[in-house]
């Protein structure tokens, strides 16, 4: 057994998970002919899941992510941090 403490980078793992979900949702919206950016923004502002299609399980995926965490990841990414 190891006698040292391991550190986990939860933020990085969570960011990667959110990025994967957003990419999947974006593609599903695109495949269904929607404007993905407008639909995702509508969801973020209203938290109304009907902005997101059920196609490829996108609605279920995005609802697993806390909206505040989603916004934090987007702002961090936008600001390059």
C-alpha positions as CSV (number, residue, x, y, z in Angstrom):
1,X,0.0,0.0,0.0
2,X,1.2,3.5,-0.8
3,X,1.9,5.8,2.1
4,X,1.5,9.1,0.3
5,X,-1.5,11.3,-0.4
6,X,-2.7,11.6,-4.0
7,X,-4.1,14.8,-5.3
8,X,-6.9,14.9,-7.7
9,X,-7.7,17.8,-10.0
10,X,-11.4,17.8,-9.9
11,X,-11.7,21.1,-11.7
12,X,-9.9,19.8,-14.7
13,X,-11.8,16.6,-14.8
14,X,-15.1,18.5,-14.5
15,X,-14.1,21.0,-17.2
16,X,-13.3,18.1,-19.5
17,X,-16.7,16.5,-18.8
18,X,-18.6,19.7,-19.4
19,X,-16.7,20.2,-22.6
20,X,-17.6,16.8,-23.8
21,X,-21.2,17.2,-22.9
22,X,-21.4,20.6,-24.6
23,X,-19.7,19.2,-27.8
24,X,-22.2,16.4,-27.9
25,X,-25.2,18.7,-27.3
26,X,-23.8,21.1,-30.0
27,X,-23.6,18.3,-32.5
28,X,-27.0,17.0,-31.7
29,X,-28.6,20.4,-32.2
30,X,-26.7,20.9,-35.4
31,X,-27.8,17.5,-36.7
32,X,-31.4,18.5,-36.1
33,X,-31.0,21.8,-38.0
34,X,-31.1,24.1,-35.0
35,X,-28.7,27.0,-34.4
36,X,-26.7,25.4,-31.5
37,X,-25.4,28.6,-30.0
38,X,-28.8,30.2,-29.8
39,X,-30.3,27.1,-28.3
40,X,-27.6,26.6,-25.7
41,X,-27.8,30.3,-24.7
42,X,-31.5,30.0,-24.4
43,X,-31.1,27.0,-22.1
44,X,-28.5,28.7,-20.0
45,X,-30.6,31.8,-19.5
46,X,-33.9,30.1,-18.8
47,X,-32.8,26.6,-17.6
48,X,-35.7,25.4,-19.8
49,X,-34.6,22.0,-21.1
50,X,-36.9,22.3,-24.2
51,X,-34.2,24.5,-25.8
52,X,-32.2,21.3,-26.1
53,X,-33.2,18.4,-28.4
54,X,-33.7,14.9,-27.2
55,X,-31.7,13.7,-30.2
56,X,-28.6,11.6,-29.1
57,X,-29.7,12.0,-25.5
58,X,-28.6,15.7,-25.5
59,X,-31.3,17.0,-23.2
60,X,-30.5,14.4,-20.5
61,X,-26.8,15.0,-20.8
62,X,-27.0,18.8,-20.4
63,X,-29.3,18.5,-17.4
64,X,-26.6,16.5,-15.6
65,X,-24.4,19.6,-15.5
66,X,-25.1,22.3,-12.9
67,X,-25.8,25.6,-14.8
68,X,-23.4,27.6,-12.5
69,X,-20.6,25.2,-13.3
70,X,-21.3,25.4,-17.0
71,X,-21.2,29.2,-16.8
72,X,-17.9,29.1,-14.9
73,X,-16.3,26.8,-17.4
74,X,-17.5,29.0,-20.3
75,X,-16.2,32.2,-18.7
76,X,-12.8,30.6,-17.8
77,X,-12.4,29.3,-21.3
78,X,-13.4,32.7,-22.8
79,X,-10.9,34.5,-20.6
80,X,-8.2,31.9,-21.3
81,X,-7.7,30.8,-17.7
